[in-house]
Amino acid sequence: MPLVTYADVRPWAKAIRQKVLAREMPPWFVDRHVGVKKFKNDPTLTDEEIETIVRWVDAGAPQGTPKNLPTPHRFADPDRWTIGDPDLIVAASGQPVMSSAGAESWTDFVVETGLTEDRYLSAVETLPGSDARDVTHHVLTYVLSEDGSEEFLNGYVGGGHGDMFPSDTGRLISAGARIRFNVHFHAGARQPREGPRAAFKFHPEGVVPRHLQTVARVGEPSEALDIPAGANNVRHDGYFKFEKASRLISFQPHMHARGKALCIEAILPTMTVRPINCVTHFNPDWQLAYNYADDGAPLLPAGTILHVIAWHDNSTGNPKNPDPRNWVGGGGRLIDEMSFAWVSYYTLTDEELAREIHAR
């Protein structure tokens, strides 16, 4: 529903009070009391702002003086690039192939970049086709190099944004590289007219950033997901080892409708365990990435093991559960489950790690 005018807002005043008190809105689900607390993209309200809203609702949500209204807010186009004006856009042409049976479907597109020389990215963003947002669950974007190697680059999910790298950090796209889009369409989705596209912003020609960023899918359990019918708090554990000293840039948990919570912690080479973050009220409708502030990004020595702990709720108490009567295992369909995290990071020398720790 729109919340632009007083007439829009007034019928929802009590619901707004409830949502902001529970910190369900604005959407931001990382636990504020666990681990790292400073992020670049934190939209949450302060305690004082929440108290202002609560007092207003408790007073009967009065309108105030209409002549003092501010200029109506102009919302940005939802199809805009959040990274700013791109240097290059790579778009899939032709119509996506959809399942004739109306089931969930996956389609791959491979597109030439046209690059004739190596370039380093300073920002990247993926969007579905301009008429495909409501029928797309996600788009995963990969770089295919001429030597046949493939590397995950970026993804689009509901509530997500583009990736803007720290000023001394980048991602390499080599000359002749191609882009592969993997698109997951919802069941029964109509066929959109346009395919996905990706936008790139580059460091100036000839500039080689100090650090190369990596995006890794981490923490998938070594055993198969096993979530019994009707069960709550079903736990799975996964691990990822940092062979070199590293600095985390962002963390994004990923589960489906039965996802309840996901935490990451660092098991240091000294066997000390340090919590990093917990998303204690996971919401599959908002697949958010949590981008660490420069002075708060986790610094991990070589040999650190990232421990990913996930809990699922397959009970009747989960309002998003499509069917608590059924056992659930792992899979890509939305009625299946997943349990992992995307993490962005770059490696450091031991000397760089020591300097950063000293500066903190």
C-alpha positions as CSV (number, residue, x, y, z in Angstrom):
1,M,0.0,0.0,0.0
2,P,1.2,3.6,-0.6
3,L,2.2,5.6,2.5
4,V,2.6,9.0,0.8
5,T,-0.3,11.1,2.1
6,Y,-2.0,11.4,5.5
7,A,-5.0,9.7,4.0
8,D,-2.8,6.8,2.9
9,V,-1.2,6.4,6.3
10,R,-4.0,6.9,8.8
11,P,-5.8,3.6,8.4
12,W,-2.5,1.8,9.0
13,A,-1.3,3.7,12.0
14,K,-1.6,0.9,14.5
15,A,0.1,-1.6,12.2
16,I,2.9,0.9,11.7
17,R,3.3,1.3,15.4
18,Q,3.5,-2.5,15.8
19,K,6.0,-3.0,13.0
20,V,8.4,-0.3,14.0
21,L,8.3,-1.4,17.7
22,A,9.1,-4.9,16.6
23,R,11.8,-3.5,14.3
24,E,10.3,-5.4,11.4
25,M,10.2,-2.1,9.4
26,P,12.3,-0.8,7.8
27,P,13.4,-4.3,6.9
28,W,16.7,-5.1,8.6
29,F,17.0,-8.4,10.3
30,V,20.5,-8.7,11.7
31,D,20.5,-8.9,15.5
32,R,21.8,-5.5,16.8
33,H,23.1,-7.1,20.0
34,V,25.4,-9.8,18.4
35,G,28.8,-9.3,16.8
36,V,29.5,-6.5,14.4
37,K,27.1,-3.6,14.8
38,K,28.3,-1.0,12.2
39,F,27.0,-1.2,8.6
40,K,27.1,1.1,5.6
41,N,23.5,0.3,4.5
42,D,21.7,0.2,7.9
43,P,18.2,1.8,7.4
44,T,16.9,1.2,10.9
45,L,15.2,3.9,13.0
46,T,16.7,5.2,16.1
47,D,15.1,4.7,19.5
48,E,14.0,8.3,19.5
49,E,12.4,8.0,16.0
50,I,10.5,4.9,17.1
51,E,9.3,6.7,20.2
52,T,8.1,9.6,18.1
53,I,6.0,7.3,16.0
54,V,4.6,5.5,19.0
55,R,3.6,8.7,20.7
56,W,1.9,10.0,17.5
57,V,-0.2,6.8,17.2
58,D,-1.0,6.6,20.9
59,A,-2.3,10.2,20.6
60,G,-4.8,9.1,17.9
61,A,-2.5,9.7,14.9
62,P,-3.5,13.4,14.5
63,Q,-3.0,15.0,11.1
64,G,-1.3,18.2,12.1
65,T,-1.6,21.5,10.1
66,P,-2.1,20.8,6.4
67,K,-0.5,24.1,5.3
68,N,2.8,22.9,6.9
69,L,3.0,19.8,4.8
70,P,6.3,19.2,3.1
71,T,6.6,18.7,-0.7
72,P,5.4,15.2,-1.5
73,H,8.2,12.7,-1.6
74,R,9.3,11.6,-5.1
75,F,10.3,8.0,-5.1
76,A,13.1,6.8,-7.4
77,D,12.2,4.5,-10.3
78,P,12.4,0.9,-9.0
79,D,14.1,-0.1,-12.2
80,R,16.9,2.4,-11.8
81,W,20.6,1.5,-11.3
82,T,21.4,2.1,-7.6
83,I,25.1,2.2,-8.4
84,G,24.7,5.4,-10.4
85,D,25.2,5.9,-14.2
86,P,27.0,2.7,-15.5
87,D,29.9,2.7,-17.9
88,L,28.6,-0.5,-19.6
89,I,25.3,-2.4,-19.7
90,V,25.2,-6.0,-20.8
91,A,21.7,-7.2,-21.6
92,A,20.2,-10.5,-22.6
93,S,18.2,-10.2,-25.9
94,G,15.3,-12.4,-27.0
95,Q,12.5,-13.8,-25.0
96,P,13.1,-16.0,-21.9
97,V,12.1,-19.6,-22.2
98,M,9.4,-20.4,-19.7
99,S,8.1,-23.7,-18.5
100,S,5.0,-24.7,-20.5
101,A,3.6,-26.5,-17.4
102,G,3.5,-23.4,-15.3
103,A,6.0,-24.7,-12.8
104,E,9.1,-22.9,-11.5
105,S,11.7,-22.6,-14.2
106,W,15.3,-21.7,-14.7
107,T,16.7,-20.1,-17.8
108,D,20.3,-19.3,-18.8
109,F,21.5,-16.5,-21.0
110,V,25.1,-16.0,-22.2
111,V,25.9,-12.5,-23.5
112,E,29.1,-11.0,-24.9
113,T,30.6,-8.0,-23.0
114,G,32.4,-6.6,-26.0
115,L,35.5,-5.8,-23.8
116,T,38.7,-5.8,-25.8
117,E,41.0,-5.2,-22.7
118,D,41.0,-6.2,-19.1
119,R,39.0,-3.9,-16.9
120,Y,38.5,-3.6,-13.1
121,L,35.0,-3.1,-11.7
122,S,34.3,-0.5,-9.0
123,A,30.6,-1.4,-8.9
124,V,28.2,-3.9,-10.4
125,E,24.5,-4.5,-10.4
126,T,22.0,-7.0,-11.8
127,L,18.4,-6.4,-12.7
128,P,15.7,-8.5,-14.3
129,G,14.0,-7.4,-17.4
130,S,12.1,-4.1,-17.0
131,D,8.8,-6.1,-17.1
132,A,10.0,-9.1,-15.3
133,R,10.5,-8.0,-11.7
134,D,7.2,-9.5,-10.4
135,V,7.8,-12.9,-12.1
136,T,11.5,-13.3,-11.1
137,H,12.7,-14.9,-7.9
138,H,16.4,-14.2,-8.5
139,V,19.0,-13.6,-11.2
140,L,22.6,-14.9,-10.6
141,T,25.3,-13.3,-12.8
142,Y,28.6,-15.0,-13.6
143,V,31.7,-14.0,-15.6
144,L,32.8,-16.6,-18.2
145,S,36.5,-16.0,-19.1
146,E,38.1,-17.0,-22.4
147,D,40.1,-19.8,-20.6
148,G,36.7,-21.5,-19.7
149,S,36.7,-20.5,-16.0
150,E,33.5,-19.1,-14.4
151,E,33.2,-16.9,-11.4
152,F,30.1,-15.6,-9.6
153,L,29.8,-11.8,-9.9
154,N,26.5,-10.5,-8.6
155,G,22.9,-11.3,-8.0
156,Y,19.4,-9.8,-8.0
157,V,16.9,-10.7,-5.3
158,G,13.9,-8.9,-3.9
159,G,15.0,-6.0,-1.7
160,G,18.6,-6.2,-2.9
161,H,20.9,-3.5,-4.4
162,G,24.0,-3.2,-6.5
163,D,27.5,-3.8,-5.1
164,M,29.8,-0.8,-4.7
165,F,33.3,-1.8,-3.8
166,P,35.7,0.1,-1.4
167,S,37.8,2.6,-3.3
168,D,40.9,0.4,-3.3
169,T,39.0,-2.8,-4.2
170,G,37.7,-4.2,-7.5
171,R,36.7,-7.2,-9.6
172,L,38.5,-8.2,-12.8
173,I,36.7,-8.8,-16.0
174,S,39.1,-9.9,-18.6
175,A,39.1,-9.1,-22.3
176,G,36.7,-11.3,-24.3
177,A,34.8,-12.3,-21.2
178,R,31.1,-13.2,-21.5
179,I,28.3,-12.9,-18.9
180,R,26.0,-15.8,-17.9
181,F,22.7,-14.9,-16.4
182,N,20.9,-17.7,-14.5
183,V,17.2,-16.7,-14.0
184,H,14.8,-18.4,-11.6
185,F,11.2,-17.6,-12.5
186,H,8.2,-18.1,-10.2
187,A,5.7,-20.9,-10.8
188,G,2.9,-19.8,-13.2
189,A,4.8,-16.7,-14.2
190,R,3.8,-14.9,-17.4
191,Q,6.5,-14.7,-20.0
192,P,8.3,-11.3,-19.9
193,R,9.4,-9.5,-23.0
194,E,12.9,-8.6,-21.8
195,G,15.7,-10.6,-20.3
196,P,18.0,-9.6,-17.4
197,R,20.9,-7.1,-17.6
198,A,23.9,-6.1,-15.7
199,A,25.5,-2.7,-15.2
200,F,29.2,-2.1,-14.7
201,K,31.2,0.8,-13.4
202,F,34.9,0.7,-14.0
203,H,38.1,2.0,-12.3
204,P,39.9,4.4,-14.7
205,E,41.8,2.7,-17.5
206,G,45.2,1.5,-16.4
207,V,44.2,1.6,-12.7
208,V,44.8,-1.8,-10.9
209,P,43.0,-1.7,-7.5
210,R,45.0,-2.8,-4.5
211,H,42.6,-5.6,-3.5
212,L,40.6,-8.0,-5.6
213,Q,37.2,-8.8,-4.1
214,T,35.8,-12.4,-4.0
215,V,32.2,-13.4,-3.5
216,A,31.8,-16.9,-2.1
217,R,28.8,-19.1,-1.3
218,V,29.8,-20.6,2.1
219,G,28.5,-22.8,4.8
220,E,26.4,-25.3,3.0
221,P,26.1,-28.3,5.3
222,S,28.2,-31.3,4.3
223,E,25.2,-33.5,5.0
224,A,21.9,-33.2,3.1
225,L,19.3,-30.9,4.6
226,D,16.8,-33.0,6.7
227,I,13.8,-31.0,8.0
228,P,11.1,-33.3,9.4
229,A,7.4,-32.5,9.0
230,G,6.1,-30.2,11.7
231,A,9.6,-29.7,13.3
232,N,10.9,-26.3,14.5
233,N,14.5,-25.2,15.3
234,V,16.0,-27.8,13.0
235,R,19.8,-27.0,12.9
236,H,22.4,-27.5,10.2
237,D,26.1,-26.4,10.3
238,G,28.5,-25.6,7.5
239,Y,32.1,-24.4,7.4
240,F,34.4,-22.4,5.1
241,K,38.2,-21.9,5.6
242,F,40.1,-18.7,4.8
243,E,43.5,-19.9,3.6
244,K,44.8,-16.3,3.7
245,A,44.2,-13.4,6.0
246,S,41.0,-11.7,4.9
247,R,38.7,-8.7,5.4
248,L,34.9,-9.3,5.2
249,I,33.0,-6.8,3.1
250,S,29.4,-8.1,3.3
251,F,27.3,-11.0,4.5
252,Q,24.0,-12.2,3.0
253,P,22.1,-15.2,4.4
254,H,20.0,-17.3,2.1
255,M,17.2,-19.7,2.9
256,H,13.6,-20.2,1.7
257,A,10.2,-20.1,3.4
258,R,11.1,-22.3,6.3
259,G,14.3,-20.3,7.1
260,K,14.2,-19.1,10.7
261,A,17.7,-17.8,11.6
262,L,21.2,-17.9,10.4
263,C,24.4,-16.9,12.2
264,I,28.1,-16.7,11.3
265,E,31.0,-16.9,13.7
266,A,34.8,-17.1,13.3
267,I,36.8,-20.0,14.7
268,L,40.2,-18.4,14.9
269,P,43.5,-20.4,14.6
270,T,43.8,-20.1,18.4
271,M,40.5,-22.0,18.6
272,T,38.9,-18.8,20.0
273,V,35.3,-18.4,18.7
274,R,34.1,-14.9,17.9
275,P,30.5,-14.2,16.8
276,I,30.2,-12.1,13.7
277,N,26.5,-11.7,13.0
278,C,23.1,-13.3,13.5
279,V,19.9,-12.8,11.5
280,T,17.6,-14.0,14.2
281,H,14.3,-13.4,12.3
282,F,15.0,-14.4,8.7
283,N,12.4,-13.2,6.2
284,P,12.6,-14.8,2.7
285,D,10.8,-11.8,1.2
286,W,13.8,-9.6,2.0
287,Q,17.1,-11.2,0.9
288,L,19.2,-8.4,2.3
289,A,23.0,-8.1,2.1
290,Y,24.6,-6.5,5.2
291,N,27.6,-4.3,4.1
292,Y,30.1,-3.7,6.9
293,A,31.3,-0.2,7.7
294,D,35.0,0.4,6.9
295,D,36.0,0.6,10.6
296,G,33.9,-2.4,11.6
297,A,34.5,-5.0,8.9
298,P,35.7,-8.3,10.4
299,L,39.4,-8.9,10.1
300,L,40.3,-12.6,9.9
301,P,43.8,-14.2,10.2
302,A,44.8,-16.9,7.8
303,G,43.4,-20.3,8.8
304,T,40.2,-18.8,10.2
305,I,37.1,-21.1,9.8
306,L,33.8,-19.4,9.2
307,H,31.1,-21.4,10.9
308,V,27.6,-21.0,9.4
309,I,24.7,-22.1,11.6
310,A,21.2,-22.2,10.2
311,W,17.8,-23.1,11.8
312,H,14.6,-23.9,9.9
313,D,10.9,-23.9,11.1
314,N,8.7,-26.4,9.3
315,S,6.0,-26.2,11.9
316,T,2.5,-24.8,11.8
317,G,3.7,-21.8,13.8
318,N,5.6,-20.5,10.7
319,P,3.1,-18.4,8.7
320,K,5.2,-18.6,5.6
321,N,5.4,-22.4,5.6
322,P,3.7,-23.7,2.4
323,D,3.0,-27.2,4.0
324,P,4.1,-28.2,7.5
325,R,2.8,-31.8,6.8
326,N,5.7,-32.5,4.5
327,W,9.4,-33.4,5.1
328,V,11.7,-30.9,3.4
329,G,15.1,-31.4,1.9
330,G,17.5,-29.2,-0.1
331,G,16.8,-27.9,-3.6
332,G,16.4,-24.8,-5.7
333,R,12.5,-24.7,-5.8
334,L,10.8,-22.4,-3.4
335,I,9.1,-25.4,-1.7
336,D,12.5,-26.9,-1.1
337,E,15.1,-25.4,1.3
338,M,18.6,-23.9,1.3
339,S,21.1,-23.1,4.0
340,F,24.2,-21.0,3.2
341,A,25.5,-17.4,3.1
342,W,27.1,-15.2,0.4
343,V,30.2,-13.4,1.8
344,S,32.3,-10.8,0.0
345,Y,35.9,-10.5,1.1
346,Y,39.4,-9.7,-0.1
347,T,42.7,-11.2,1.1
348,L,45.4,-9.3,3.1
349,T,49.0,-10.0,3.7
350,D,50.0,-10.7,7.3
351,E,51.5,-7.2,7.4
352,E,48.4,-5.5,6.1
353,L,46.3,-7.4,8.6
354,A,48.6,-6.3,11.5
355,R,48.4,-2.7,10.3
356,E,44.6,-2.8,10.1
357,I,44.3,-4.3,13.6
358,H,46.7,-1.7,15.0
359,A,44.6,1.1,13.4
360,R,41.5,-0.3,15.0
